[in-house]
Amino acid sequence: MSVPVFLHVDLDAFFASVEQLDFPEYRGKPVIVGGKPGDRRSVVSTCSYEARKFGVHSAMSTAKAYELCPKGIYVYGRMYRYHEKSCEVMSIFNEFSPDVQQMSIDEAFIDITGTERLFGSPEDAARKLKKRVFDKTGLTVSVGIASNKYIAKIASGMSKPDGLFYVRSGQEEEFMRSLPLEKIWGVGTKTRERLHSAGFFTSQSIFNASLSLLKSIFGECTASFLYNAVRGIEVETFDHRTSAKSISAEHTFEYDITDSYVLETALLQLSQDVFFRLLKEQLHSKTVHLKIRYEDFTTVSIQETQKQVFATSEALFDKAKELFYKKYERGRGIRLLGAGVQNVEKGLGEDQGELFDFGQSKIQMLERTILALKEQNPDIPLKKARLLTNDRN
């Protein structure tokens, strides 16, 4: 039986890279996508590697980013353009395997188990994939290779940008024990602080501790996560396929987030991502699903099915936001946020219109028109902005 082989493929600084691709004058310069420095409230979605050298990172306020990088190039996001490039890349992934699990607009897992006759060794397959993506789209990806998805995800971040890192079968534990704490995916700043205060400064020191000792210090969830993670045991299945058909996306924050505006902005982007994929695949759904992972690794979820299909990304966002505030324990730091739709069916659901539309059909038509226009001409400067009246203080 073949040893499982997974690729985790991550588009490098995706939104900023698309801006640099479309506008050559931006190349080699710090590009910050999200908003303008003068905006009352805006958040960095993505920044180029040139901007990261100044300390800028995603989920940071644009105002703070401007303090760190006043000479940066600040642009609003062009979601339809990013989705277009994402679709181009994902279609290439499908050339390498029938089992592609898209996690978000800019990352996916690819199961290449047993494909050696087609593409050669896992490293050969990864190199071919990277070259094909660059040749066809002009974008670079970083690839991690491992026998489980958790290790593959960590590996993809080891040599960014344009990286390739292979953790061979049997080397998972050795790899994890060698990592600095900040490289363990899922361990945020708060957890590192707790580890340091308890005398744990390396992955090896966690490995040396018993599970019972870790539980006495950190509690059940955090202890189990740490104990298994440093042993190379898959601690996250990344399996979004909880129904016959579902589409979902998630975002892991670089820092534990408590700011409701930042969380809502991330939820808006996730909702747009999911809804765009529904449109592209000619699908519809009435069920929204939400996942929240807190800083202590406890994970909660909630879902709800409504009578009508989601006709617009705005409707999906509104319902996702409603569920978020039903479930969210205010003040707790959030490490990961996921949103998706389940029980997906074929067709766009035009016959599911509400008796009283309240403008939803016009919004739906506008979104589909924008999508069609952007597919024909990606340079059309159309975007959907977040209303400032929804700001939370």
C-alpha positions in Angstrom: 0.0 0.0 0.0 1.4 3.4 -1.0 2.4 5.9 1.7 0.1 8.9 1.6 1.6 12.0 0.0 0.1 15.4 0.3 1.1 18.7 -1.2 0.1 21.9 0.6 0.3 24.7 -2.0 0.2 28.3 -0.8 0.1 31.2 -3.2 2.8 33.6 -2.1 1.5 37.0 -0.7 -1.4 36.4 -3.1 -3.3 39.6 -3.3 -0.1 41.7 -3.3 1.5 39.4 -5.9 -1.5 39.9 -8.2 -1.2 43.7 -7.8 2.5 43.4 -8.7 1.7 41.2 -11.6 -0.9 43.6 -13.1 1.1 46.7 -12.3 4.8 46.2 -13.1 5.7 49.5 -11.5 4.8 47.9 -8.1 7.3 45.1 -8.4 10.1 45.1 -5.8 8.2 47.7 -3.7 6.2 47.3 -0.5 2.5 46.8 -1.5 -0.2 46.8 1.1 -3.7 45.6 0.1 -6.7 46.6 2.2 -7.2 50.3 2.3 -5.7 53.8 2.2 -3.9 55.4 5.1 -6.5 58.1 5.4 -9.4 55.6 5.8 -11.2 55.9 9.1 -11.1 52.1 9.6 -9.4 49.6 7.3 -7.3 46.5 7.8 -4.4 45.0 5.9 -5.6 41.9 3.9 -2.2 41.0 2.5 1.1 42.7 2.0 4.1 41.9 -0.2 7.3 40.5 1.2 8.9 43.9 0.7 6.3 45.3 3.1 6.8 42.5 5.6 10.4 43.6 6.2 8.9 46.8 7.8 6.8 44.7 10.2 3.6 45.0 8.3 1.3 41.9 8.5 -2.3 40.9 7.7 -5.1 41.9 10.1 -3.0 45.0 11.1 -4.8 48.3 10.9 -3.8 50.3 7.8 -3.0 53.2 10.1 -0.5 51.1 12.0 0.9 49.8 8.7 1.4 53.4 7.5 3.4 54.2 10.7 5.7 51.3 10.0 5.9 51.8 6.2 5.0 55.3 5.1 6.4 54.9 1.6 4.4 51.8 0.9 1.9 51.5 -1.9 -1.5 51.2 -0.4 -4.3 49.8 -2.6 -7.9 48.6 -2.2 -8.4 44.9 -2.9 -9.8 43.7 -6.2 -11.6 40.5 -5.1 -12.9 39.6 -8.5 -9.5 39.8 -10.0 -8.0 37.7 -7.2 -10.8 35.1 -7.7 -10.0 35.0 -11.4 -6.4 34.2 -10.7 -7.3 31.8 -8.0 -9.4 29.8 -10.4 -6.6 29.7 -12.9 -4.3 28.2 -10.3 -6.8 25.8 -8.9 -7.5 24.5 -12.4 -3.8 23.7 -12.7 -3.9 21.8 -9.4 -6.7 19.6 -10.9 -4.2 18.5 -13.7 -2.1 16.8 -11.0 -4.8 15.0 -9.0 -8.5 14.4 -8.9 -8.4 15.0 -5.1 -7.8 18.8 -4.6 -9.1 20.3 -1.4 -9.3 24.1 -1.7 -9.0 25.6 1.7 -9.3 29.3 0.8 -8.7 31.6 -2.2 -5.0 31.1 -1.9 -4.3 27.6 -0.6 -5.1 24.0 -1.3 -4.1 20.4 -0.4 -3.4 18.0 -3.3 -3.3 14.3 -2.7 -0.7 12.9 -5.1 -0.5 9.5 -3.6 0.4 6.9 -6.2 1.1 9.4 -9.0 4.8 8.6 -9.4 4.3 7.0 -12.9 2.7 10.2 -14.1 4.8 12.9 -12.5 7.8 11.2 -10.9 8.8 11.5 -7.3 6.9 13.9 -5.0 9.6 16.5 -5.4 9.5 16.2 -9.2 5.7 16.6 -9.1 6.0 19.6 -6.9 8.6 21.2 -9.2 6.5 20.5 -12.2 3.4 22.1 -10.5 5.4 25.2 -9.4 6.7 25.7 -13.0 3.3 25.2 -14.6 1.7 27.7 -12.2 4.3 30.3 -12.9 4.4 29.7 -16.7 0.6 30.0 -17.0 -0.3 32.6 -14.4 2.9 34.5 -13.6 2.5 33.7 -9.9 4.7 31.8 -7.5 3.6 29.2 -5.0 5.3 27.6 -2.1 4.8 23.8 -1.7 5.1 21.6 1.4 5.2 17.8 0.9 4.5 15.3 3.7 2.5 12.1 4.6 -0.1 14.1 6.4 -1.8 17.5 5.8 -0.7 19.1 9.0 3.0 18.6 8.4 2.6 19.5 4.7 1.0 22.9 5.7 3.9 23.7 8.0 6.4 22.6 5.4 5.0 25.0 2.8 6.0 27.9 5.0 9.6 26.8 5.6 11.2 28.5 2.6 8.8 31.1 1.3 8.4 32.7 -1.1 8.6 30.3 -4.1 9.7 27.5 -1.7 9.7 23.7 -1.7 10.2 21.7 1.4 9.8 17.9 1.7 9.3 16.1 5.0 9.8 12.4 4.1 7.7 9.6 5.6 9.2 8.6 8.9 10.8 11.9 9.5 7.7 13.7 10.8 8.7 13.6 14.5 12.3 14.6 13.9 11.1 17.5 11.8 8.6 18.8 14.5 11.1 18.4 17.3 13.5 20.6 15.4 11.1 23.5 14.9 11.2 26.7 16.8 7.9 27.3 18.6 6.8 30.1 16.3 6.9 27.6 13.4 4.4 25.2 15.0 1.2 25.9 13.0 -1.6 26.7 15.4 0.6 28.1 18.2 -0.1 31.8 18.5 1.5 34.6 20.6 -0.6 33.9 23.7 0.2 30.2 23.7 3.9 30.9 23.2 3.8 33.3 26.2 2.1 30.6 28.3 4.7 28.1 27.2 7.6 30.4 28.0 6.1 31.3 31.4 5.9 27.5 32.1 9.5 27.0 31.1 9.0 25.6 27.6 11.2 27.4 25.0 11.7 24.7 22.4 9.6 22.0 20.7 12.0 19.4 22.2 11.2 20.6 25.7 7.5 20.0 25.0 8.3 16.6 23.6 10.1 15.7 26.8 7.1 16.5 28.9 4.4 13.9 29.7 0.8 14.4 28.6 -0.4 14.6 32.2 2.1 17.3 33.0 1.0 19.4 30.0 -2.6 18.9 30.9 -1.9 20.1 34.5 -0.4 23.3 33.1 -2.4 24.1 29.9 -5.7 22.1 30.2 -7.0 19.3 28.0 -7.3 21.0 24.6 -4.0 22.8 24.5 -2.1 19.9 26.1 -3.4 17.3 23.6 -2.6 19.6 20.7 0.9 20.3 21.8 1.7 16.7 22.7 0.6 15.3 19.4 1.9 18.2 17.3 5.5 17.8 18.4 5.3 14.1 17.6 4.3 14.7 14.0 0.8 13.3 14.6 -1.9 15.0 12.5 -3.7 17.3 14.9 -6.0 18.9 12.3 -7.8 16.9 9.6 -8.5 20.0 7.5 -11.5 18.0 6.2 -14.2 20.4 5.1 -16.3 17.8 3.3 -18.7 17.2 6.1 -21.7 16.9 3.8 -22.4 15.4 0.4 -21.3 18.7 -1.1 -19.9 21.7 0.7 -17.8 24.8 -0.1 -15.8 26.5 2.6 -12.9 28.7 3.3 -10.9 29.5 6.4 -8.3 32.0 7.6 -5.6 31.5 10.3 -4.5 34.8 11.8 -0.9 35.6 12.4 -1.9 36.8 15.9 -4.8 36.0 18.2 -7.6 38.5 17.3 -10.2 40.1 19.6 -11.0 43.2 17.5 -14.5 42.7 16.2 -13.9 44.9 13.1 -10.9 42.8 12.0 -13.0 39.6 12.6 -15.9 40.9 10.6 -13.6 42.0 7.8 -12.1 38.5 7.6 -15.6 37.0 7.7 -16.7 39.3 4.8 -13.7 38.1 2.7 -14.5 34.5 3.5 -18.1 35.0 2.6 -17.2 36.6 -0.7 -14.8 33.7 -1.4 -17.4 31.1 -0.8 -20.1 32.9 -2.7 -17.9 33.4 -5.7 -17.1 29.7 -5.9 -20.9 29.0 -5.7 -21.4 31.2 -8.8 -18.5 29.8 -10.7 -19.7 26.2 -10.2 -23.3 27.1 -10.8 -24.4 26.0 -7.3 -26.6 27.2 -4.5 -27.2 26.6 -0.8 -29.5 27.5 2.0 -27.1 26.3 4.8 -24.3 28.3 6.3 -21.6 26.9 8.6 -19.2 28.7 10.8 -16.1 27.6 12.7 -14.2 29.5 15.4 -10.9 28.3 16.9 -9.8 30.2 20.0 -6.3 30.9 21.3 -6.5 27.8 23.6 -7.3 25.5 20.7 -10.9 24.9 21.7 -13.0 24.9 18.5 -16.7 25.6 18.2 -19.0 25.5 15.3 -22.5 26.5 14.4 -24.7 26.2 11.3 -28.2 27.2 10.3 -30.4 26.5 7.3 -32.8 29.2 6.1 -35.8 28.9 3.8 -34.3 30.7 0.8 -31.0 30.2 -1.0 -28.3 32.7 -0.5 -28.7 35.0 -3.5 -25.8 37.4 -2.8 -22.5 37.4 -1.0 -24.0 40.2 1.2 -26.8 37.9 2.3 -24.3 35.1 3.1 -22.1 37.5 5.0 -25.1 38.9 7.0 -26.1 35.4 8.1 -22.5 34.3 8.8 -22.1 37.5 11.0 -25.3 36.8 12.8 -24.2 33.3 13.6 -20.8 34.5 14.6 -22.1 36.8 17.3 -24.4 34.0 18.6 -21.4 31.8 19.1 -18.5 34.1 19.8 -17.4 34.6 23.4 -16.4 38.2 23.4 -12.9 39.0 24.6 -11.5 35.6 23.7 -8.7 35.7 21.2 -9.5 33.9 17.9 -6.8 32.0 16.0 -8.8 30.7 13.1 -12.1 31.6 11.5 -13.9 29.5 8.9 -17.1 29.9 6.9 -18.8 27.8 4.3 -22.1 26.5 2.9 -23.3 22.9 3.1 -25.9 20.8 1.4 -25.0 22.5 -1.9 -27.1 21.7 -4.9 -26.8 22.3 -8.6 -28.2 25.5 -10.2 -28.2 29.1 -9.1 -31.6 28.9 -7.4 -33.3 31.7 -9.4 -36.7 30.1 -8.7 -36.2 30.4 -4.9 -36.9 34.2 -4.9 -38.5 35.7 -1.9 -42.1 37.0 -2.0 -40.8 40.4 -0.9 -37.3 40.9 -2.5 -36.2 44.1 -0.8 -33.6 44.6 -3.6 -31.8 41.2 -3.3 -32.4 40.3 -7.0 -30.8 43.6 -8.1 -27.8 42.9 -5.9 -27.6 39.4 -7.2 -27.8 40.6 -10.8 -25.1 43.2 -10.1 -22.7 40.6 -8.6 -23.2 38.3 -11.6 -22.8 41.1 -14.0 -19.6 42.2 -12.3 -18.3 38.6 -12.4 -19.1 38.3 -16.1 -17.4 41.7 -16.9 -14.3 40.8 -14.9 -14.0 37.5 -16.7 -14.1 39.3 -20.0 -11.8 42.2 -18.9 -9.9 41.8 -15.6 -8.7 45.4 -15.7 -12.2 46.9 -15.3 -11.9 48.8 -12.0 -14.9 47.4 -10.2 -15.0 46.4 -6.6 -17.4 46.0 -3.8 -16.5 48.0 -0.8 -17.4 47.4 2.9 -19.9 50.0 4.1 -18.4 52.2 6.8 -21.8 52.4 8.5 -21.2 48.8 9.6 -18.1 49.8 11.7 -18.1 48.7 15.3 -16.3 50.9 17.8 
